[in-house]
Amino acid sequence: MKVSKNVCCPQCQGPVYRNGKEPKTGLQRYRCKDSNCKKQFVPGRPNRRKYPKIICPKCGSNMSIYKHLSDALRFRCNRYALKGDRKCSHKVNIPLPGKTTFDSVKVPSQIRLIKNQVQTVFHWNKMKFSSATVAIALYYSIFQALPAPSVVNILNDVYNIKVSHDTITRWTRKAAFLLADQCAQLVQIPPKRGRPPRILADETQIKCNGKKRWFWLNYLPRHDLYLGHNLTPRRNTQAARDTFAMTFHQAPALQRSEILTDGLWSYGSALGDLRGTDTKHYVYRSFFEQPNNNRLERKWSNFKTKARLFRGFKSDAGLYAFLESQIIVHNLFKPSSLLKGLTPFQSLGISLPKAPSNWQCLMRLLTS
């Protein structure tokens, strides 16, 4: 025990001695020699960050930090270890100091998993092939969901047009991303009196290059409409938050609507971040429980059945383009029996360019 002569106790100004080093910072630690004081301190150590005092909105108890997120702090109620009716494990996400809201994307062009992806358009005057050739190729790749090698064979055998499968892939991705941005601007759900429409939210797993990817989707049964969608490598709060944020950005009238999800905690956490303490979030945990989102569960077969022809996707860009194209076909061109033969866009009163067929309407959307 070495007595330090240059350092004094900040509390009683008495002599101190060295008491080892702090493990985290490696700075010298001191202790007061006075038996009535015995204060320990570390000169030069930065002040500890003071976190806000959070009260549980459910039971009124104090909350402590449970997890450090990339853009927030997750607090958990201190009654999580109790039993019976006294137990409360409610969690709340608080933005980091200096922020008032959470970071979330609201448009499809920002939500993609494609790095350095630049949104492009069709330059028809610089293309080697005519617009009719592009229209035929997009009909088979988007409406019929055929992979690029199959489209190449059809163009070569039936129309005697030689196009590489890389060109077909570029056309399909460019058209899918361009139409996705246009459709996100067209969707407008007017507010109505009475009970707001219910939103069904769910996620499913799709593999890309041998790795898991999670496809998130929000579905509006009243109009048979696909709204916010997302593709992420993990199931977390950020992924669910981005999906709901894009839905609310497309249709602000749905911000206070009822939302039905399964028991995944990410949904409740994301809705709590976007809408605060929400009482219009319903969770079902059984297949036969009412209400449930079985109508959305049955929609997954529309995606996965057509994806079998591709025998797996090699990149996130290809998978996301395929999902975008199927959502476009469903919302714009597929008549629904629930809507008496109308498409989801027609039920909302959204008019598309007039054309004799769907694929010609698609080309007019691309050239507009």
C-alpha positions in Angstrom: 0.0 0.0 0.0 1.6 3.2 -1.2 0.6 6.5 0.1 0.1 9.2 -2.5 1.3 12.7 -1.6 0.1 14.6 -4.7 -3.5 13.4 -4.6 -6.1 14.3 -1.8 -9.5 12.9 -1.1 -12.1 15.0 -2.9 -14.6 14.6 0.0 -12.5 15.2 3.2 -9.3 16.5 1.7 -7.4 13.9 3.6 -4.5 11.7 2.6 -5.1 8.7 0.3 -3.3 5.6 -0.9 -3.3 3.7 -4.1 -5.9 1.0 -4.4 -5.1 -0.8 -7.7 -6.3 0.1 -11.1 -9.7 0.2 -12.7 -10.1 -2.8 -15.0 -12.1 -1.0 -17.8 -10.0 2.1 -18.2 -6.7 1.1 -16.6 -6.5 4.3 -14.6 -5.1 4.5 -11.0 -7.7 4.1 -8.3 -7.3 5.7 -4.8 -8.9 5.3 -1.4 -9.1 7.7 1.5 -7.1 6.7 4.6 -9.7 8.2 7.0 -11.7 5.3 8.5 -14.8 7.5 8.6 -14.6 8.4 5.0 -13.0 5.6 2.9 -14.0 7.2 -0.3 -12.8 5.5 -3.5 -12.2 7.6 -6.7 -10.4 7.5 -10.0 -8.9 10.9 -11.1 -9.3 11.6 -14.9 -12.2 9.1 -15.4 -14.9 10.4 -17.7 -18.3 11.0 -16.1 -20.8 8.3 -16.5 -23.7 8.9 -18.8 -26.9 9.7 -17.0 -29.8 7.9 -18.4 -33.4 9.2 -18.1 -35.7 7.8 -15.5 -38.4 5.8 -17.2 -41.7 4.7 -15.6 -43.5 1.6 -16.8 -46.7 2.7 -18.6 -48.5 -0.5 -17.5 -47.7 -0.8 -13.8 -46.1 2.4 -12.9 -42.8 0.9 -11.6 -39.3 2.0 -12.5 -37.6 0.6 -15.6 -33.9 -0.3 -16.2 -31.8 -0.7 -19.3 -32.3 -4.1 -20.8 -30.5 -3.9 -24.1 -28.4 -1.4 -26.2 -29.8 -1.1 -29.7 -28.1 0.7 -32.7 -30.5 3.7 -32.4 -32.2 3.3 -29.1 -32.1 2.0 -25.5 -34.5 -0.7 -24.5 -35.8 -0.5 -21.0 -37.5 -3.3 -19.1 -39.8 -3.1 -16.1 -38.1 -3.9 -12.8 -41.0 -6.3 -11.9 -40.0 -8.8 -14.5 -38.7 -11.2 -11.8 -41.9 -11.2 -9.7 -44.5 -13.9 -9.9 -48.2 -13.9 -10.2 -50.2 -10.8 -10.9 -47.3 -8.6 -9.7 -45.1 -9.7 -12.6 -44.6 -7.2 -15.4 -42.0 -7.6 -18.2 -43.1 -4.6 -20.4 -40.3 -3.1 -22.5 -40.0 0.3 -24.0 -37.5 1.7 -26.6 -36.2 5.2 -26.0 -34.2 7.0 -28.7 -30.5 7.7 -28.0 -29.7 11.1 -26.5 -29.9 13.9 -29.1 -32.7 12.2 -31.1 -36.5 12.5 -30.7 -37.6 9.9 -33.2 -36.4 6.6 -34.5 -34.6 6.1 -37.8 -36.9 4.4 -40.3 -37.2 4.3 -44.1 -40.5 5.2 -45.8 -40.1 4.5 -49.5 -39.2 1.3 -51.4 -36.0 2.9 -52.9 -34.5 3.3 -49.4 -35.6 0.0 -47.9 -33.9 -2.4 -50.3 -31.1 -4.6 -49.3 -29.1 -3.6 -52.4 -25.8 -1.8 -51.8 -25.0 1.0 -54.1 -28.2 0.4 -56.1 -29.0 3.4 -58.3 -32.5 3.9 -59.5 -32.5 4.0 -63.2 -35.0 4.5 -66.0 -35.4 3.1 -69.5 -33.6 5.1 -72.1 -35.6 3.9 -75.1 -33.6 6.0 -77.7 -30.3 4.3 -76.6 -31.6 0.7 -76.5 -30.6 -1.8 -79.2 -34.0 -3.5 -79.0 -37.4 -2.0 -79.6 -40.0 -1.3 -76.9 -42.1 -4.2 -78.3 -39.3 -6.6 -77.6 -38.9 -5.3 -74.0 -42.7 -5.5 -73.5 -42.8 -9.2 -74.6 -39.8 -10.0 -72.3 -41.4 -8.2 -69.3 -44.7 -10.0 -69.9 -43.1 -13.4 -69.5 -40.7 -12.4 -66.7 -43.2 -10.3 -64.6 -46.7 -11.6 -65.4 -45.8 -15.2 -65.9 -42.9 -15.1 -63.3 -40.5 -17.0 -65.6 -36.7 -17.0 -65.0 -34.4 -15.3 -67.5 -33.2 -18.5 -69.3 -36.8 -19.5 -70.0 -37.6 -16.0 -71.4 -34.5 -16.2 -73.6 -35.6 -19.5 -75.1 -39.1 -18.2 -75.8 -37.8 -15.1 -77.6 -35.4 -17.2 -79.6 -37.8 -20.0 -80.6 -41.0 -18.2 -81.1 -40.0 -14.6 -82.1 -36.5 -15.3 -83.5 -35.0 -12.6 -81.2 -31.7 -13.3 -79.6 -31.3 -11.6 -76.2 -28.9 -12.6 -73.4 -30.3 -13.6 -70.0 -28.3 -10.9 -68.4 -30.2 -8.3 -70.4 -33.5 -9.9 -69.4 -32.4 -9.7 -65.8 -31.6 -6.0 -66.0 -34.9 -5.2 -67.7 -36.8 -7.1 -65.1 -35.1 -5.5 -62.1 -35.2 -2.0 -63.6 -38.9 -2.3 -64.4 -39.8 -3.8 -60.9 -37.9 -1.1 -59.0 -39.3 1.7 -61.2 -42.9 0.5 -60.9 -42.5 0.0 -57.1 -41.6 3.6 -56.6 -44.4 4.8 -58.8 -47.0 2.6 -57.1 -45.9 3.8 -53.7 -46.9 7.4 -54.7 -50.2 6.3 -56.2 -51.6 4.5 -53.1 -54.0 6.8 -51.3 -56.6 5.5 -48.9 -59.1 8.2 -48.0 -60.2 8.4 -44.3 -63.7 7.2 -43.6 -66.0 7.4 -40.7 -66.6 4.4 -38.5 -64.3 1.5 -37.8 -60.9 1.8 -39.5 -59.8 -1.0 -41.7 -57.7 -3.8 -40.2 -54.1 -4.5 -41.2 -52.7 -8.0 -41.2 -48.9 -8.2 -40.7 -46.7 -11.3 -41.0 -43.3 -12.5 -42.2 -42.1 -15.6 -43.9 -38.7 -17.1 -44.6 -37.2 -17.2 -48.1 -33.6 -18.5 -48.9 -31.2 -16.5 -51.1 -27.9 -18.1 -52.0 -28.3 -20.6 -49.1 -28.9 -17.9 -46.5 -32.1 -17.0 -44.7 -34.0 -13.9 -45.7 -37.2 -12.7 -44.0 -40.0 -11.2 -46.2 -42.2 -8.8 -44.2 -45.6 -7.8 -45.6 -48.6 -5.7 -44.5 -51.9 -6.7 -46.0 -55.2 -4.8 -46.1 -58.1 -7.3 -46.4 -60.8 -4.7 -47.1 -59.2 -3.8 -50.5 -57.1 -7.0 -51.0 -54.1 -4.7 -51.1 -50.4 -5.4 -50.4 -48.9 -2.4 -48.6 -45.5 -2.1 -46.8 -43.0 -4.8 -47.5 -39.5 -5.5 -46.5 -36.6 -8.0 -47.0 -34.1 -8.4 -44.2 -31.5 -11.0 -43.1 -32.9 -10.9 -39.5 -36.1 -10.6 -37.6 -35.8 -7.6 -35.3 -37.6 -4.4 -34.3 -35.9 -2.3 -37.0 -37.3 -4.5 -39.8 -40.8 -4.4 -38.5 -40.5 -0.7 -37.8 -39.5 0.0 -41.4 -42.4 -2.1 -42.8 -45.0 -0.2 -40.7 -43.3 3.1 -41.5 -43.6 2.5 -45.2 -47.3 1.5 -44.8 -48.1 4.6 -42.8 -46.3 6.8 -45.3 -48.2 5.4 -48.2 -51.6 5.6 -46.4 -51.6 8.1 -43.5 -55.2 7.3 -42.9 -54.1 3.9 -41.5 -51.9 5.2 -38.7 -54.6 4.6 -36.1 -56.1 1.4 -37.6 -56.2 -2.0 -36.0 -53.2 -4.2 -36.6 -53.3 -8.0 -36.2 -50.0 -9.9 -35.8 -48.7 -13.1 -34.4 -46.7 -13.4 -31.2 -43.4 -12.1 -32.5 -42.3 -9.4 -30.1 -40.8 -7.2 -32.8 -44.3 -6.1 -34.0 -45.3 -4.8 -30.6 -42.0 -3.1 -30.1 -42.1 -1.4 -33.6 -45.7 -0.2 -33.1 -44.8 1.2 -29.7 -42.0 3.2 -31.3 -44.2 4.6 -34.0 -47.5 5.0 -32.2 -46.7 5.0 -28.5 -48.7 2.8 -26.1 -51.1 1.2 -28.6 -54.3 -0.5 -27.6 -55.2 -1.3 -31.2 -52.6 -4.1 -31.6 -54.1 -7.5 -31.4 -52.0 -10.7 -31.1 -53.2 -14.2 -31.9 -51.3 -17.3 -30.9 -53.4 -20.1 -32.3 -54.4 -21.1 -35.7 -58.1 -21.4 -34.7 -58.1 -18.3 -32.6 -60.4 -15.5 -33.8 -59.4 -13.0 -35.2 -56.3 -14.3 -37.0 -54.3 -13.5 -40.1 -54.9 -16.7 -41.9 -55.9 -14.8 -45.0 -52.3 -13.4 -45.2 -50.8 -16.8 -44.4 -52.6 -18.2 -47.5 -51.0 -15.5 -49.6 -47.5 -16.8 -49.1 -48.2 -19.7 -51.5 -48.7 -17.1 -54.3 -45.0 -16.1 -53.8 -43.4 -19.4 -53.0 -45.1 -21.4 -55.7 -43.9 -19.1 -58.5 -40.4 -18.9 -56.8 -39.9 -22.6 -57.4 -39.2 -22.1 -61.1 -36.1 -20.0 -60.2 -34.6 -22.9 -58.1 -33.2 -20.4 -55.7 -32.1 -16.8 -56.0 -28.4 -15.9 -56.1 -28.6 -12.3 -54.9 -30.8 -10.1 -52.8 -31.4 -7.8 -55.8 -32.9 -10.7 -57.8 -35.1 -11.9 -54.9 -36.3 -8.4 -54.1 -37.1 -7.7 -57.8 -39.1 -10.9 -57.9 -41.1 -9.9 -54.8 -41.7 -6.4 -56.1 -42.9 -7.7 -59.5 -45.5 -10.1 -57.8 -46.8 -7.3 -55.6 -47.2 -5.1 -58.7 -49.1 -7.7 -60.6 -51.4 -8.4 -57.6 -52.2 -4.8 -56.8 -52.5 -3.4 -60.4 -53.6 -6.2 -62.7 -55.1 -9.2 -60.8 -58.9 -9.1 -60.4 -60.1 -10.2 -57.0 -63.2 -12.2 -56.3 -63.5 -10.4 -52.9 -63.8 -7.0 -54.8 -66.4 -8.3 -57.4 -63.8 -8.6 -60.2 -62.0 -5.4 -59.5 -58.3 -5.1 -58.9 -57.1 -3.6 -55.6 -56.1 -0.3 -57.3 -59.5 -0.1 -59.0 -61.3 -0.5 -55.6 -59.3 2.5 -54.4 -60.3 4.5 -57.4 -56.8 4.7 -58.8 -56.9 4.9 -62.6 -54.1 3.4 -64.8 -53.3 4.3 -68.4 -55.9 2.9 -70.8 -54.6 0.0 -72.9 -56.0 -3.0 -74.7 -54.1 -5.5 -72.4 -52.3 -5.6 -69.1 -48.8 -5.8 -70.6 -49.4 -2.8 -72.8 -50.6 -0.9 -69.7 -47.4 -2.0 -68.1 -45.3 -0.5 -70.9 -47.2 2.8 -70.7 -46.5 3.0 -67.1 -42.8 2.5 -67.8 -42.7 5.1 -70.6 -44.7 7.7 -68.7 
